[in-house]
Amino acid sequence: MDRNQTLVYEPVEIEAFDFRRAMEEASRCLLCEDAPCSTACPSDTDPEKFIRSIRFKNVNGAAETIRESNILGASCALICPQEKLCEQACNRCGIDEPIQIGKLQQFAMEYERKLDKTYLSKTDTYIDKHVACIGAGPASLACAAELAKEGVEVTIFDENEKPGGMLRYEIPPYRLPDVVIEQDIRQLEKLGVKFELNHKVTIDEKEQMKNEYDAVFVGAGTWEAKKIDIPGINLEGVVNALDFLEQAKVSNGKSPSLGRVVIVGGGDVGMDCASTCKHLGADSIYDVFMETLKDAPATEKEKVESFKIGVPLISEFKPVEIIGDEKVEKVKFEHITNGSTMEMVADTVIMAVGQKTRQDAQYWNQRSDIFTGGDMVNGGDTVVQAVKEGKEAATKIINTTFKN
Amino acid sequence: MKKDLSIDFLGVHCENPFFLSSSPVCNNAEQIAKAFDAGWAGIFYKTVGIEGMNECSPRFDVLSDDPSSWSGFKNMEQISEMSLEQNVEEIKKLKENYPNKVLGISIMGSTEEEWRTLAKAVTEAGADLIELNFSCPQMTSHDMGSDVGQNPQLVSDYTRAVVESTHVPVIAKMTPNVAEMSDTAIAAANSGAKSVSAINTIKSITNIDIDNMTGKPVVNGKSSVSGYSGNAAKPIALRFITELAQCEDLKDVELSGIGGIETWQDALEFMLLGCRNVQVTTSVMQYGYRIVEDLISGLSHFMEERGVDHLDEIVGKAVNNIIPSEELDRSFMIIPKVDEDKCVGCARCYISCYDGSHQAIEWDNKTRTPKILEDKCVGCHLCINVCPVTDCITPGDIVFKDGQSNSRSEKEIAQQLVYL
């Protein structure tokens, strides 16, 4: 076993606990009554129950519990900000460190994948119903799975070549390998969900779908970067984070030379950009953000990871100007309170200052005859939140449409 | 995953093979209602006597390597604290509210007359089964408990008294505080018991308190020998179950397995040795009734994976594979191999092999790697058991001793070994 981590942009898989490590970690679990970890999970993934199953050597049962509540259980194990959700709530924090819930979830999901297990099954409750889900991202996938389990025939439409939405096109593969996304998608396929890919659904088409299907769900994500209005923002070499991450992903990490990189933004997307730049071999990388280090929205784990790979995080500076002729040469920052200024030389500037809801979102969100959920509604939240909203939409579809 | 886990026990239909054993986890109707709701198929109600018991405080002690799980557990509780009349009322409530659950009622008297009285009373109250407690090792009366269970004549007399006083099937609960269990089990069967359950707790002193110079738990400066249970007791229980399952004179007697069951695998092990159901207490005392969820789920997944439709197909499957040691195949050795990429260089295998086996591992302290010396290795696998890394030391070549062979291929022999 190599004690030094090596950087691989597209690892085949991410190291998981083996049976012994999983048992050790599960035996640390206090198995609380009315467990706060389970209450803290937006999608009701129920860590208390699945950890208890691992503790009692029922790995199948653990995987089944995860799958029943979270169709993206394998992906969420790797990318969920557990430290802000279940692990933060963990009562073991009162003794020492929280249980590594994400690692235990990953263990159960690896078991499912390696043994090619299927835990979900269909009932025939609503076998004559048809639903269209627009967008193949987390909310839509969750909505589709919930409906398919009840026997509904669901078709998912997406303009991209592959399903997964931001899982597929934004989250770097060293955090979420393709094989894990495929594992989650396969569970939907086993439930009989159909995918219509490379199919951008127009507004007219959506209206038509309303007549063809018993219900239409739109979960089209955000996909639009916020832009800050400062001089030089349109210079060559200034890119927004989502475009950068997507480009890196579709080119399998083989991007043209980035040179010296300055990233603006202290969220998880900013940190993802920083580590992606490292993988892509940038000459130097600095991440600058307005918040204090503690308040920057990225998870502690991501911040520590940035330090580990040697990316300095510079807090409490905001960008005021991007300097250059046609191409970016420097970025000028100002301290948010004490008046200090700083100019950083840059060949590439990545703006990771958040996403905004797409322009058509409001239109769909206001429609009472269309169901919506996910980032398109909440403006950009976690994957597990999107799963929750997708599931809620499915329940709403059943209660308001099918039961009438 | 929903599988049909139902199985008949003494002609009584049970929704699954999971029962609570007679103990503090089955004290009264309110408590047992929660157990039934959690999914237990039935219970053996905490032993009913004529009078309620007077108990000491504290009354438990624990043996464990880490605080999160007990390997062993000692208790000094006797039978029910309630009187016969009170218990009859509780049993009636359960019978009324849970007609589809199985009510096994454990009883214990000190004279034939008391056994008869108890048997009649709990039968009238609604018992589906009666279990005879011949085995509690911490009774304050020597006319009761494991002192009785060690005496085949008393077991026979009391069993007959009960069988004559009830129409429901009778189970005799055995004490492990004997050299062989079959004599007492046969005595019970010959007197009309249809089933034997084993084991009750093992007489023990779990720890000595070095400040008070007495055993634990310390009761006003003193302690007593009393019953030991928990996962550490499972091997002893499985050994007695094997003895009963292989006993010709007991082949019509149904077995109920007890002893250290925590997981579905533990339960399955008892069933493979011939038990038609299992009884659980210690792990419920530590983790609660909810452990039945994973017993049910885990066993269901196992059946699904192995294509087993009904538990009857697996009951007793391991019985004939436990053979006298003189009959074991001693023709070969399986030499372990070390995966150097996985080895972290702790040398625990080297230490154990040198000090505890045959000095068959050479240790290179420059490269920090072990090397197995095939001419000295005897294939005992102490190194595999002590290695802290998964799949680092694994079974390797099979070597037949001078000119010997057997009917199985090397591959078949090797595939039988699974080290987690």
Chai-1 contact restraints between the chains, C-beta under 6 A:
chainA,res_idxA,chainB,res_idxB,connection_type,confidence,min_distance_angstrom,max_distance_angstrom,comment,restraint_id
A,D18,B,T390,contact,1.0,0.0,6.0,A-B,restraint_1
A,F19,B,L420,contact,1.0,0.0,6.0,A-B,restraint_2
A,R20,B,T390,contact,1.0,0.0,6.0,A-B,restraint_3
A,S27,B,S68,contact,1.0,0.0,6.0,A-B,restraint_4
A,S27,B,S69,contact,1.0,0.0,6.0,A-B,restraint_5
A,S53,B,D294,contact,1.0,0.0,6.0,A-B,restraint_6
A,F56,B,T263,contact,1.0,0.0,6.0,A-B,restraint_7
A,F56,B,D294,contact,1.0,0.0,6.0,A-B,restraint_8
A,K57,B,T263,contact,1.0,0.0,6.0,A-B,restraint_9
A,K57,B,Q265,contact,1.0,0.0,6.0,A-B,restraint_10
A,N58,B,D294,contact,1.0,0.0,6.0,A-B,restraint_11
A,N58,B,S297,contact,1.0,0.0,6.0,A-B,restraint_12
A,N58,B,G298,contact,1.0,0.0,6.0,A-B,restraint_13
A,N60,B,H301,contact,1.0,0.0,6.0,A-B,restraint_14
A,G61,B,D294,contact,1.0,0.0,6.0,A-B,restraint_15
A,G61,B,S297,contact,1.0,0.0,6.0,A-B,restraint_16
A,G61,B,G298,contact,1.0,0.0,6.0,A-B,restraint_17
